[in-house]
Each structure stands twice: as C-alpha cells, then as structure tokens.
Amino acid sequence: MSSSQVTERPALPAKRQLTTKPRFSDKVFRTVVTSGGLSSLIILGMIFIFLLYQGFSILQSQGFHFISTSDWNAVVDDNNVPVPSQSHFGIAAMLIGTLVCSTIAVSIAVPISVFTALFLTFYAPSSIKKIMVTLVDLMAAFPSILYGLWGFFVLMPSAVYWAKLLHKFFGWIPFFNMQAPVFDRSPFVAGVVLSIMIIPIVTSISREIFGQTPLDRIQAAYALGSTRWGMIRAVAFPYARSGIVGGAMLGLGRAMGETVAVYTVLNIVYQINWHVLLGAGGNVASMILMKFGEATPLEIKALMAAGLILFLVTLIVNSIADVIVAKSGKSGR
Amino acid sequence: MTDESENPEMETHVQPSSLAGIASAAEGKKTPGSSALGVGLEARNIHAWFGDKLALRDVSLDFWAGTVTALIGPSGCGKSTFIRTLNRMHEFIPTAAMAGEVLLNGTDIYAPGVDVTQIRLKVGMVFQKPNPFPSMTIAENVLAGLKLANLKVENKDDLLQECLERAGLWNEVKDRLNAHGGSLSGGQQQRLCIARSLAVRPQVLLMDEPCSALDPGSTLKVEETISHLSSSMTIIIVTHNMQQAARVSDYTAFFLSDGGPGELVEVGHTNEIFSRPKDSRTENYVTGRFG
C-alpha cells in the first residue's frame, strides 16, 4: 500500500468504552467472593501488625543482636520488675535450629512423598489407591502432640540407632560429627518426626499434580514404546516439577512453624549447634511455647519479636520458593 | 451409541475381505506387495469392548507394507478404537477389552509374553491433537523415543535430520532445533510428532485423524508427508475428511455403527470405494447422503 493511499483514509475513530451492566446477583456474588479473598489477607496483615507492635521495642533495643546472638536473659530487679537495660535477647540458635530441623524434615519427606505419589498415581490398583489416599490424608489431620509423643517414646530409640550409624559411617561430614555421645533428643530426631508430619501434605500435592499430567502426553510417550518409568521421567516429572517444589515449600513452612511435636522431642539449648545428631537444638516456635508460661512482660515482647522474625523467615523462604518455581519454568506444563 | 448390538437383522454380513483379492482386480494403483516390503499388519476378527459395551465387532483387515489405508466412517463407528488395537493402546483405558488377533510379521502382538513396548516401537502412532513434549526442545522431541525406550543410535544428528526431512519439517526448523516444541505452529507440531514417531523406525504408522486440528495449509503439508512416507512404511490413517482419504490413501475401509458396535462395511481400492462402492451404505456415506 502506497503512502498516498494511507493519507486518503479517514482518521481512526476514538476507541469505545466497553461496559456491561452487571446483574444484581452477579454483584452480590462478586462482593461475597471479594470479601472472602480479602479477609485472609486482612487477617495475615493484622497478625503482622500485632507482632510488629508488640515486638518493635525489643527489636529496637536489641538491634541486630536479636538474630545474631544466642543469649536469652530477662533480668528482673528485686521487686520482679524487668530491667530492660540489662536484659539480652537473641534467637540465633533457635533460628538456625528451625532451619536445620525443617531442612532435615524436607529432605527426608520429599523423596518419600514423591515416590508415594508416583505409586498412587501410576502403579497402585484402584482399590489400594482409595484406601491409601484416605490414610495419607488422615495422617495430615493427626494432632501434632501425638506425633511428638510417638516420636519421643517409639521413634527416638530407633532414630538414635540410625543416628549412630550415620555418625559411624558419615562422621567425617561436619554435620554428622559429634563432640559428646548424646544422641537423644537431637535435631535429627526432631527432623524425622517433622518429616512424618509433612509427608501427607507433600504427598497430597504431588499426587494431585501427577494426576493432572495431560493424558495426550502420557499416550504420546507410551506410543513411542516408552516404559512406565520412561514416561514418568519424560512426561510426568517435567509436568509436576513446579508443583512438587510448591508442595515441598508448604511442607517446609509447616515444619518451620511446628511447635508441640518439636518441643516434645527436641532438647532445647541456647547454643548454635550444627551437629545435627547431637542432643541439643532449637526451634523458634518451641522456644516461644517453652518461655510463654512464665515470661515477664518484657520477655513476652521479646517472644513476639521472635514470632515476627519467624513470620518473616517463612515469608522469605516461600518467596524464594516462588522464584525457584517460576525459574524452573512453566516449560513442562 | 446404544447397547443394541444383539439385533440380528441389523447385522452386516460383509466377509472379512483380504485386500489381496480386491487389489488384483484393480488397475492403475499400487498393488499390494509390489513394494517388496512384504505383508505389514493383519487384523483378524477384532472385537473391542469398553466395560460391558461392545464397541467394535469382528473386523478383519490386512494392511500391506508400503501402502496407505484410510479408515472412514461417521463418528462413533469404532475407527479410532480399531487402530488403537493395532498398537495395543486400546488397553490403556482401564475397562477396555479385546478379542481377536493382530499379526505383525506373522506374530500375534497380543500373544502372552510379548513386550508391549517393543510392539509400540514397531507400530508408531500420531494422535489427533499435536502432542509434542513441551519440556523438550525440537531436537529432543524428535529423539525422545530413543531415550524413552533406551535405544542407542550411532549418529543422533543424522537421525534427527533424516526424521525431520522425512516429516517435511527440516527446512522450517533446522535453524532453531533448540527451541521448544511448543513454539511451533499447530501444523508444524503435528509434523514434529510424525518425525518423533519416525525416529524409532517403526514399520507401521497409525494416524488418528492427524489433520482434524489443523488448518487447510498445514493439512496439505501433512498429506504431502504421508505420501512421502508411504513408500517406506505401512500407514493407516483415520479421517473424517473423505477428500483427504481420496487424496492420500491406496485403500479405504468404511466403518459403520447402526447404533450398536462399529463394524467394517466395505474395504477396497480407494478409487473403487469412492466411484463404485459395492455396499449401498458406503455409497450413501461417500456421496454425502449421511454422516
């Protein structure tokens, strides 16, 4: 088309505003749905503001030491009145303990969960599948104190035995090294208990996502003479990868926030301990539970500050996970 | 489809016709076996069920190597079910059952002890909807079959080029072999799927309405690909498009269901089926009076 022709054409009309008159029922439904969606955000925001409001003075007075040191010393005078100037609060050991326990939990739970999900989706006969899905979901509904008690009385003796094996054969790895032969109530045992607690949720999510693998891709793989394992590797895994990461992160979130089970099993010690087999560790949530009952008003504020830090760490970990999921790409979807 | 398969009056009594007989009477068309590739695939008295419902009754068809056979018929007449029995994809559906035999080079592919993955390597399949693996590049897609079935090849690059050339896609993708399969157009994706099937060197290629999701231009390209491939392998194509059947196939088989299970009404040289069908129902269908 030549330029002379272009100039002859009339000017483009203004773009029209496209509107529609919503029906009343639609308006009502929209309001219900929107308020439902907003309420969870509002509750989350209110918890955050509450923790910030309560803990701010402590964060201000302790500064960076709050997360870099491990002293926890709430000084009171003779009249049982807190003395803020002499009190020190630091949660470094608890923060690191939280990360250590939940990392152990996730590294044990994810492989088991993925294999369980694969079995349920691609191998299990439908009768077994139904029963197992119900049982695994039931595991998620189990009160965590029961996991804690079971972990303490039943799991710990055998976990100690595994820990000794790990120490014997992998003691040269710094994490598995020991200064003292105290294998009871270690971060390792707590991590094993946590892993059992998060297996249901990771399994559930992995199973859902494996179950959504597009049939036409599964058929394409089989039609190429693929074995079932080949199909899972080439089709199901790439499709499910980001979902599995998401499930693992939900599990990690639960493991980081878990309180009662860890409190029951773990020997809480205010010292950073990287030796996961040693019976000394920490966990922010359990520490809050342990201290809360007899805390002075000042200490309560410090616990709120610890809660705030846990909140933020969980947020950061989940954001990192989101980035990983986005980077690992929708290419498999 | 309703469950009235047991109505004797409605049953068709077409003898399972061997293509050899029909072919000898035909002129001007490829003769079975003339390509010296031998007998390809023989289906003997195939019945297929989904649960308790009989979907396909007593179909016997021979497919000669180096020929293209089109399966035509209205929806629900069992064409797709039939070709899925030819590479054992039928049993992929949990309630599916079958009876009869499928002989590949004289051996029953349903015989006990047969490795189904080996069958599917020899009898490839292209589906209705293009289904490249989206997590893989174009090159990886073509060679996916090797990986999936643990096959070793001397020179992957040569194989890659050969398959893409045979599928008529090489010139369009040779500069972006590392792009993702999903970046191609629908027609290109379908030819990529054809190339992928070729990489494991199947003897037979089943195509289940390969062009039904494609525009006319892409359809033409896929049809050209089919004609190129037909000299070296057996192709069986299900199509709803009678012009397509007429364009690409040497033989045409007409399937029909009267509400019960699908059955084979007539099979013959494509030009005969379209010009001088023996059965009035075939004539009604190919002349567009129903279906």
Interface residues (C-beta under 8 A of the other chain):
Chain A: S126 P214 D216 R217 Q219 A220 A221 Y222 A223 L224 G225 S226 T227 G230 M231 A234 V235 P238 Y239 S331 G332 R333
Chain B: N87 M89 F92 P94 T117 Q118 I119 R120 L121 G124 M125 F127 K129 N131 P132 F133 P134 S135 M136 A144 G145 K147 L148 A149 N150 H180 G182 C193 R196 S197 V200
